[in-house]
Amino acid sequence: MGISGLLGMMSCRPYLPRRTPLFRFLRKWGRQQLLKQIPSSTATPILRLPQGNFKEFHDNDSKLRKWKTFSSKELGIDIFMIPKPTRKVLNGLKKKGYEVYLVGGCVRDLILNRTPKDFDIITSAELKEVSRTFSWCEIVGMKFPICHVHIDGSIVEVSSFSTSSRPFDRHLDSAIEKPMNCEEEDYVRWKNCLQRDFTINGLMYDPYNSAVYDYLEGMEDIKQAKIRTVVPACTSFQEDCARILRAIRVAARLRFNFAKDTAGSIKKLSCLVSTLNKARLQMEMNYLLSYGSAEASLRLLWKYGLLEILLPIQAAYFIQYGFRRSDKGSNMLLSLFSSMDKLLAPNRPCHSSLWVAVLAFHVALSDQPRSPLVVAAFSLAVHNGGNMMEAISIAKSIGRAHNVNFHELLEPENLEVQTLIDEVMDLTTSIKNALHKMTDEHSVSLVLEMYPQAPASYLVFIPLVVYLKVRKIFECVVEGAEGVFVPKRGKVNYKCLALGDLPELRHVFARIVFDTVYPLDLNHTRE
């Protein structure tokens, strides 16, 4: 019986996406024929694409360009898969006579039958024309302005072909000359796609012509489960080093591999991410850890030399226990984030304070291992708002075995009530101290001195508002039961979780800790 059964109040089922084929072409080829295309030895399915309509252009420099148009219907994409607010914006611009497309990661995700995090529109209209079309619209951004259209309680981002372009590097000037016999619409779309980060994000979907335009062989890279930059990776990452973290995010979420050039450049240029401002780093880390692919993100950050820059305390932990760069095994830190991932998804994210709380909890437990009984009582006390006696009573009734693979957990012992209370209080204090270590440059530097092989990165990007929110999650354990606090019951309210609602954060945090220490199936966790 898990924490849900013990309390009768954590009945939330983890978000599990439907296991559907990578491409949904079942109507055309049939399920059995499609499954024959999946090599049994590969971790990521590699499937056959629909044929597509080819256009070949030969210019004076003997360059060959294969531009393809795919039927969105054959790809399994329907306009009603687009959220209603986005459809209203598309329809509003189309009725005015403008060309409109969905572009970027949302097209990729629709092809992969995944839920897009957001939907981006690009149009032939000028941004001023977009703002005149809708009653509540604002132009934001200085360097590359876009429109935020407020509609039905949502914000839809709209960019214009005229303002989304930027000057090309000199060595690309000749490469963007208009190919012979090329229609103007194709040329405009192609030039815009050339400025995308990765080929799989360079797809455009026209819902009115039921067409997906592919000018960069992005569909082939989706087929091969490959992430490849549009321009040479070294140039792309030096132009915008945030693309390094975006590459990690996409690879973690889709379980894709990097092209050789892309992988090499990520390792070579990983230090560039330290030049990003702290607000941008916090945003990128939130994208990595809050949307259901945190474990895979941490593994990739470690593999490519980024974890020691962004989360040096966690990198030191990997070093301390000999966790190799390409290690396929696990540890408690990765298991905690795996438990968190089961509760989240791209359309069901958490507030950033949740993953910071998980990090702080693990740092405290790694510094001073505890009895599983202490960890259980602590997580239950967090969940019920500080009712210590209830938490201890439930913790002592747990009959399930704990995961014995973690260095952070001591052998179980039957502690007296007062001793258990003291241990829980001490753990809470340790977590607050760990949180301070993670958010103070001097403290980070002192921690890293303990590990001579650890990287010397003192970068701290967690903002004060998140620090204070995390402290509030644990304050109830020390201060005692809150008079008006009602423990969270039932399913996760994802809207409240994303906004940082305190009962929701406590509910999910407790679930993550409990399910990690007392997993449902120990057969899958034993070495």
C-alpha positions in Angstrom: 0.0 0.0 0.0 1.5 3.4 -1.0 1.1 6.7 0.6 -2.2 7.1 -1.3 -3.6 4.0 0.4 -2.1 4.9 3.8 -3.7 8.3 3.9 -6.7 7.7 1.7 -6.0 11.0 0.3 -3.4 10.6 -2.4 -5.3 8.8 -5.0 -3.7 10.7 -7.9 -2.7 8.4 -10.7 0.5 9.4 -12.4 0.2 10.9 -15.9 1.0 8.1 -18.3 0.8 9.0 -22.0 -0.9 6.6 -24.3 1.5 4.2 -25.9 0.8 5.0 -29.5 3.1 4.5 -32.5 5.6 7.2 -33.3 3.7 8.1 -36.5 0.0 7.5 -36.8 -0.3 6.2 -40.3 -2.5 3.2 -39.4 -5.3 4.1 -41.7 -3.0 3.9 -44.7 -0.6 1.0 -44.0 -2.3 -0.9 -41.2 -1.0 -1.7 -37.8 0.9 -4.9 -38.7 2.8 -3.4 -41.6 3.8 -0.4 -39.5 5.1 -2.5 -36.7 7.4 -4.3 -39.1 9.3 -1.1 -39.6 10.4 -1.0 -35.9 13.7 -2.6 -35.4 13.5 -4.7 -32.2 17.1 -3.8 -31.2 16.6 0.0 -31.1 15.5 1.9 -28.0 13.7 4.6 -30.1 11.4 3.5 -32.9 12.6 4.2 -36.4 9.6 4.2 -38.8 8.9 4.8 -42.4 7.6 8.2 -43.4 4.8 8.8 -45.9 6.1 9.5 -49.3 5.5 13.3 -49.4 5.6 15.5 -52.5 9.2 16.3 -53.6 10.4 19.5 -55.2 14.0 19.6 -56.4 15.8 22.8 -57.1 19.3 23.1 -58.7 21.0 26.4 -58.5 24.1 27.7 -60.3 26.3 26.3 -57.5 25.0 22.8 -58.1 23.3 22.7 -54.7 20.5 20.2 -54.4 17.6 21.0 -52.1 14.9 18.5 -51.4 11.8 20.3 -50.2 8.8 18.2 -49.2 5.2 18.8 -48.6 3.4 16.2 -46.5 -0.3 15.7 -46.1 -1.2 16.5 -42.5 -4.0 13.9 -42.7 -1.6 11.2 -43.6 0.5 12.3 -40.6 -2.6 12.0 -38.4 -2.9 15.7 -37.7 -6.3 17.3 -37.5 -7.2 20.9 -37.0 -9.2 20.0 -33.9 -6.0 18.8 -32.2 -5.2 22.6 -31.9 -6.6 24.3 -28.8 -9.6 26.5 -29.4 -7.9 29.8 -28.5 -5.2 29.1 -31.0 -7.8 28.1 -33.7 -9.6 31.4 -33.1 -6.4 33.4 -33.7 -5.6 31.3 -36.9 -9.2 31.9 -38.1 -9.1 35.6 -37.4 -6.0 36.2 -39.4 -7.0 33.8 -42.2 -10.3 35.6 -42.6 -8.4 38.9 -43.1 -6.6 37.2 -46.0 -3.2 36.5 -44.4 -1.2 33.4 -44.6 -1.0 31.6 -41.2 1.0 28.6 -40.1 1.8 26.7 -36.9 5.6 26.4 -36.6 8.3 24.9 -34.4 8.0 22.3 -31.7 4.2 22.1 -31.7 4.3 20.7 -35.3 6.9 18.2 -34.3 4.9 17.1 -31.3 1.7 16.8 -33.3 3.5 14.5 -35.7 4.8 12.4 -32.8 1.3 12.3 -31.2 2.5 14.2 -28.1 0.9 17.1 -26.3 2.7 20.3 -27.3 3.8 22.6 -24.5 2.5 25.6 -26.5 1.4 26.5 -30.0 3.3 29.2 -32.0 1.8 31.0 -35.0 3.6 32.7 -37.8 1.8 34.9 -40.3 2.3 37.1 -43.4 0.6 39.9 -41.5 2.6 42.7 -39.9 2.5 42.7 -36.1 0.5 46.0 -36.2 -2.1 44.3 -38.4 -2.2 41.4 -35.9 -2.8 43.8 -33.0 -5.6 45.5 -35.0 -7.3 42.2 -35.6 -7.8 41.3 -32.0 -9.3 43.4 -29.2 -6.6 42.5 -26.6 -3.2 42.2 -28.1 0.3 43.5 -27.1 3.6 43.6 -29.0 6.4 42.4 -26.7 10.2 42.0 -27.3 12.7 44.5 -28.6 15.1 42.4 -30.7 12.6 39.9 -32.1 9.1 41.3 -31.4 6.1 39.1 -31.3 2.4 39.6 -30.5 0.7 38.2 -27.4 -2.9 37.7 -28.2 -5.1 37.4 -25.1 -8.1 35.2 -25.9 -10.4 33.0 -23.8 -8.1 33.3 -20.8 -5.0 32.2 -22.8 -2.1 33.9 -24.4 -1.3 32.9 -28.0 2.1 34.0 -29.4 2.1 35.3 -33.0 5.2 36.2 -35.0 5.4 37.8 -38.4 7.6 36.7 -41.3 8.7 40.4 -41.6 10.0 40.7 -38.0 11.1 37.1 -37.2 14.0 37.2 -39.6 17.4 38.3 -38.6 20.6 39.0 -40.6 22.4 35.8 -41.8 26.1 35.3 -41.2 28.3 36.2 -44.2 29.2 32.6 -45.0 25.4 31.9 -45.4 24.6 34.7 -47.7 25.1 32.7 -50.9 23.3 29.7 -49.3 20.0 31.6 -49.0 19.8 32.8 -52.6 16.4 32.0 -54.1 16.7 28.6 -56.0 15.6 28.5 -59.6 11.9 28.0 -60.3 11.1 28.5 -56.7 7.7 30.0 -55.8 7.8 33.1 -53.5 5.8 31.4 -50.8 8.2 28.5 -50.6 11.2 30.9 -50.5 9.7 32.9 -47.6 8.9 29.8 -45.6 12.3 28.3 -46.3 14.2 31.4 -45.2 12.3 31.4 -41.9 13.0 27.8 -41.3 16.7 28.3 -41.8 16.7 30.5 -38.7 15.3 27.7 -36.5 17.4 26.0 -33.9 17.0 22.3 -35.0 15.7 20.6 -38.1 12.9 18.9 -36.3 11.7 22.3 -35.2 11.8 23.7 -38.7 8.4 22.3 -39.8 5.4 24.4 -40.8 1.8 23.3 -40.7 -0.9 25.0 -42.8 -4.2 23.7 -41.3 -6.2 25.2 -44.2 -4.3 23.4 -46.9 -3.7 20.3 -44.7 0.0 20.5 -45.5 3.2 20.2 -43.5 6.2 21.9 -45.2 9.6 20.4 -44.6 12.6 22.3 -46.1 15.3 21.0 -43.8 14.8 17.2 -43.9 13.3 17.5 -40.4 10.9 14.6 -41.0 13.8 12.4 -41.8 15.5 13.4 -38.5 12.3 12.6 -36.7 12.3 9.2 -38.3 15.8 8.6 -37.2 15.1 10.1 -33.7 17.9 12.6 -34.2 18.5 16.1 -33.1 20.5 18.1 -35.6 21.1 21.9 -35.8 20.1 23.7 -38.9 23.5 25.4 -39.4 26.7 23.8 -38.2 26.3 23.1 -34.4 29.4 25.1 -33.4 28.1 28.2 -35.2 24.5 27.7 -33.9 25.5 27.4 -30.2 28.0 30.3 -30.4 25.2 32.4 -31.9 22.8 31.5 -29.1 24.2 29.3 -26.3 20.7 28.8 -24.8 20.2 26.4 -27.7 22.6 24.0 -25.8 20.0 23.7 -23.0 17.2 23.6 -25.5 18.9 20.6 -27.2 19.2 18.8 -23.9 15.5 19.6 -23.2 14.2 18.2 -26.5 16.5 15.1 -26.3 15.3 14.4 -22.8 11.7 14.8 -23.6 11.6 12.9 -26.8 14.4 10.4 -25.9 16.1 11.4 -29.2 19.9 11.2 -29.8 22.2 14.0 -31.0 23.8 14.0 -34.4 27.6 13.6 -34.1 28.3 17.3 -34.8 25.7 18.4 -32.4 26.9 16.2 -29.5 30.5 17.2 -30.0 29.7 20.9 -30.0 27.5 20.6 -26.8 30.5 19.1 -25.0 33.0 21.6 -26.4 30.9 24.7 -25.8 29.1 23.7 -22.6 30.9 26.4 -20.6 29.0 29.1 -22.7 25.8 28.5 -20.7 27.4 30.2 -17.7 27.3 33.5 -19.7 23.5 33.4 -19.7 21.9 35.7 -17.1 20.4 34.1 -14.0 16.8 34.7 -14.9 17.3 32.9 -18.3 19.1 30.0 -16.6 16.3 29.6 -14.1 13.8 29.6 -16.9 15.7 27.0 -18.9 16.2 24.8 -15.9 12.5 25.0 -15.1 11.8 23.8 -18.7 14.2 20.9 -18.1 12.9 19.8 -14.7 9.2 20.8 -14.5 7.6 19.2 -17.5 7.9 15.4 -16.9 11.5 14.7 -18.2 13.6 15.7 -15.2 15.4 12.4 -14.8 16.5 12.2 -18.4 17.5 15.9 -18.3 19.8 15.3 -15.3 21.4 12.4 -17.0 22.1 14.4 -20.2 23.3 17.4 -18.2 25.8 15.1 -16.5 26.8 13.2 -19.7 27.6 16.4 -21.5 29.4 18.3 -18.8 26.7 20.8 -18.0 25.6 19.6 -14.5 28.8 20.8 -12.9 28.1 24.3 -14.2 24.4 24.5 -13.3 24.1 22.2 -10.3 27.6 21.7 -8.9 26.4 20.2 -5.6 24.5 17.5 -7.5 27.6 17.0 -9.8 29.7 16.5 -6.7 27.3 13.8 -5.5 27.7 11.9 -8.8 31.4 12.1 -8.4 31.4 11.0 -4.8 29.6 7.8 -5.6 31.4 7.1 -8.9 28.5 7.7 -11.2 30.0 7.6 -14.7 29.0 10.1 -17.5 27.1 7.4 -19.5 26.0 5.3 -16.5 22.8 3.5 -17.2 22.2 2.8 -13.5 20.4 4.9 -11.0 20.7 6.5 -7.6 18.4 8.2 -5.1 18.7 11.6 -6.8 17.6 10.2 -10.2 14.9 8.1 -8.6 13.4 11.1 -6.9 13.1 12.9 -10.2 11.8 9.7 -11.9 9.0 9.6 -9.3 8.3 13.3 -10.0 8.2 12.7 -13.7 5.5 10.2 -13.3 3.2 12.9 -12.0 4.0 15.6 -14.6 3.7 16.1 -18.3 4.3 18.9 -20.8 0.7 20.1 -20.3 0.9 19.4 -16.6 4.0 21.1 -15.2 4.9 22.0 -11.7 6.0 25.2 -10.0 9.8 25.5 -9.9 9.8 25.4 -6.1 8.9 21.7 -6.3 12.1 20.5 -8.0 14.1 22.9 -5.8 12.5 21.3 -2.8 13.4 17.8 -4.1 17.0 18.9 -4.6 17.3 20.4 -1.1 15.8 17.3 0.5 18.2 15.1 -1.3 21.3 17.2 -0.4 20.2 17.0 3.3 19.8 13.2 3.1 23.0 12.7 1.2 24.9 14.7 3.8 23.4 12.8 6.7 21.7 9.5 5.9 18.5 8.7 7.9 16.3 5.8 8.8 13.5 5.1 6.3 11.1 5.6 9.2 12.3 9.1 9.7 11.9 10.0 6.0 8.4 8.5 6.0 7.3 10.4 9.1 8.8 13.6 7.6 7.1 13.3 4.3 3.7 12.5 6.0 4.1 15.5 8.3 4.7 17.7 5.2 1.7 16.3 3.6 -0.7 16.8 6.5 0.5 20.3 7.3 2.5 19.5 10.4 0.3 17.0 12.4 3.3 15.2 13.8 1.5 12.6 15.8 -0.7 11.5 12.9 2.4 11.3 10.7 4.3 9.1 13.2 1.3 6.9 13.7 0.9 6.2 10.0 4.7 5.9 9.5 5.0 3.2 12.2 2.2 1.2 10.5 4.0 0.9 7.2 4.6 -2.7 6.3 6.2 -2.3 2.9 10.0 -2.8 2.5 12.0 0.3 1.6 14.5 0.5 -1.3 17.8 -0.8 0.0 19.9 0.5 -2.9 20.2 4.0 -1.6 23.3 5.1 0.4 21.1 7.9 1.9 18.9 5.4 3.8 20.1 3.6 7.0 18.9 0.2 8.2 15.4 0.4 9.6 15.1 0.8 13.4 12.2 1.0 15.7 12.5 4.5 17.2 10.7 5.8 20.2 8.1 8.5 19.5 10.1 11.3 21.0 13.3 10.2 19.3 11.5 10.0 16.0 10.1 13.5 16.5 13.6 14.8 17.2 15.0 13.1 14.1 12.2 14.5 11.9 12.9 18.0 13.3 16.6 17.6 12.7 16.0 16.5 9.1 13.8 19.5 8.5 16.6 21.8 9.8 19.1 20.0 7.6 16.9 20.6 4.5 16.7 24.3 5.3 20.5 24.4 5.6 20.8 22.5 2.3 18.5 25.0 0.7 20.8 27.8 1.9 23.8 26.0 0.5 22.2 25.8 -2.9 21.3 29.5 -3.0 24.5 31.1 -1.6 27.7 31.2 -3.7 30.0 31.1 -0.7 28.2 28.1 0.7 28.4 26.3 -2.7 32.1 26.9 -2.8 32.6 25.5 0.7 30.6 22.4 -0.1 32.7 21.8 -3.3 36.0 22.0 -1.3 35.0 18.7 0.2 35.3 17.1 -3.2 38.7 17.9 -4.9 37.6 16.3 -8.2 34.3 18.3 -8.3 34.0 21.3 -10.7 34.7 24.8 -9.4 31.3 26.3 -10.3 29.7 28.8 -7.9 26.8 29.7 -10.2 23.6 30.3 -8.3 20.4 31.1 -10.2 17.6 30.1 -7.8 15.7 33.4 -7.1 14.7 34.6 -3.6 11.0 34.2 -4.3 11.5 30.4 -5.0 13.8 30.1 -2.0 11.1 31.5 0.3 8.4 29.3 -1.3 10.4 26.2 -0.7 11.0 27.2 3.0 7.2 27.5 3.4 6.7 23.9 2.2 8.6 22.6 5.2 7.8 25.2 7.8 4.7 23.3 9.0 6.9 20.4 10.2 8.6 22.7 12.8 5.8 25.0 13.6 3.2 22.3 14.1 -0.2 21.7 12.7 -1.8 24.7 11.0 -5.2 25.5 12.5 -6.9 26.1 9.2 -4.9 23.7 7.1 -6.8 20.9 5.4 -4.6 18.2 3.9 -4.8 17.8 0.2 -7.0 14.9 -0.9 -7.7 13.2 -4.2 -6.1 13.9 -7.6 -3.5 16.5 -8.3 -4.9 19.9 -9.3 -2.3 20.8 -11.9 -3.4 24.4 -12.3 -2.8 24.9 -8.6 0.5 23.0 -8.8 1.8 25.2 -11.6 0.9 28.3 -9.6 2.7 27.1 -6.5 -0.3 26.4 -4.3 1.1 25.3 -0.9 -1.2 22.4 -0.2 -0.6 21.1 -3.7 3.1 21.4 -3.5 3.1 19.5 -0.1 0.9 16.8 -1.5 3.1 16.2 -4.5 6.4 16.5 -2.7 5.3 13.9 -0.1 4.1 11.6 -2.9 7.5 11.9 -4.6 9.5 11.1 -1.5 7.3 8.3 -0.3 7.1 6.6 -3.7 10.9 6.8 -4.0 11.6 5.3 -0.6 8.8 2.8 -0.7 8.4 1.9 -4.3 5.4 -0.2 -5.3 7.5 -2.9 -7.1 10.9 -3.5 -5.5 11.6 -6.1 -8.2 12.3 -3.2 -10.6 14.6 -1.3 -8.2 16.9 -4.0 -6.8 20.3 -4.2 -8.4 
